[in-house]
């Protein structure tokens, strides 16, 4: 029997994903990881304002939402 445990799964009957500690979901080069302590870590965000309303970016290390 395998010791493998799924760390990312779709909730039964839902349209959302659950990420358990140690799991990662990647979207176009941006990784959303839940670390062992259960904290969300986001890597791969652009570092300049993308000028797209609502898009996230890292502004000197601060998570920022673009106003467009």
N, C-alpha and C positions, 0 to 999 in steps of 0.2 A: 504494500500500500504506500502511496506517495505522501510525503509531508507537505506537498505544495498546497497553499491556501490562496484562493483568489482574493486579491487586494482591491480590485475595482470591479463592481458589479452593478447591473441595472436592477433597481428595486422592482419587485413583483408588481405588475400591473401599472407601473409608473413610467414617466418620461424623464426620470432623473438617474444620475449615477451616484453611487456611494463609493468613496475612496477610503479604505481602511489604512491604518498606519503602515507605512512602507510602500504604499501604492502611488502610482503616478499616471496622470492623464496628460497627453500632449496634444496641443492644438497649434498647427502651423508654426512649430518651433518654440512655442511657449509651453513650459512644463509646470503643471500644478501637482505638487507632491505633498503628501501628508507624512510628516516625519514620525519617528517612534514616540514622541511626546504628544502626538495628535495635533501639531501645529501645521498650518498651511504654509508652504514655501513655494513662491512663484519665481521661476527663472526664465530668462530668454526674452523679457519684455524689451521693447525699443527704449533707447535712452534719450530720444528727442521727441518732442510733441509731434504726433502723427497728423494732427489737424483733422481728425475724424471724430465727430461728436460721439462721446461715450467710450472711446477706445482707451484702454489702460496703457500707461507707460511709466518708466522709472525716471523720476526727476531728481537726480542727485541722490538716489537711494530711497526717495519718498514715493510711495505709490500714488499716482496722479491720474485723474480722469480728464481726458482732452475735452475742451469746450468746442473744438472744431476749428 
